[in-house]
Amino acid sequence: MENSKKYSILGVITARGGSKGIPGKNIKEIGGKPLIAYSIEVGNKSALITDLIISTDDEEIADIAKQWNGHVPFMRPPELAGDRVPHLPVMQHALREMEQRKGCRYDYCVILQPTSPFRIPEDIDETLRKLISSGAESAVTVVRVGSDHPIKIKKFDGDRIIPYVIPEEEGTRRQDFPVAYRRSGAVYAMRRDVIMEKNRLYGDYVVGHETPKERSIDIDEPVDMIVAEYMLHELRKKGYDI
């Protein structure tokens, strides 16, 4: 994996065991491959990631990851594997472990979640390039929203429905909604100092790289697995090497 800029970048595939929504989610198969394999393959193709590892507490996930050319240099401790544990301490642990083992100090790190299997190498590298060139604290992939536009989100005030954030003028057509984006879940990149020194994951200055809706999914519920199978079929018909 050539890194022409010579930055030291740690890629971490976060894959804990014990998923409640979809048991064994990270190793469930889509298109004949376990979910985690997609992240390993694309991470290994990145031109900018220096070291790619899997952070997991689960021996079965670790074994399957190794079968797909994944590197598992250590096991994640149980206290960092609960369903309420955020990514920040997991990434701090991964950075400490790898820096100690390699005797280095990383400049940047990247989170790749197995639940977003349809990213391509350019998604990783362009997100990193935006982060590096902008001087931002972090960068994320985003996808343009459609029918789930925030203008349609409401909340209750007693029994009355009111706008959650944005007022919806009566008669406004969907085509006239202001452009909006949400995080796609495919790539999260950040400076090392934001995580290790500022004790934050994103920081205040965040830039984004847009990815197309046809490749954007964050698998969380069983129905998402069905949707992902369909998406993969369509992507392969279009010539994607996924």
Secondary structure, DSSP 8 states (H G I E B T S, - for coil): ---TT---EEEEEE--S--SSSTTGGG-EETTEEHHHHHHHHHHH-SS-SEEEEE-S-HHHHHHHHHTT----S---GGG-STT--HHHHHHHHHHHHHHHHT---SEEEEE-TT-TT--HHHHHHHHHHHHHHT-SEEEEEEE-STT-GGG-EEEETTEEEESSS---TT--GGGS---EEEEEEEEEEEHHHHHTS--SS-S-EEEEE--GGG-----SHHHHHHHHHHHHHHHHTT---
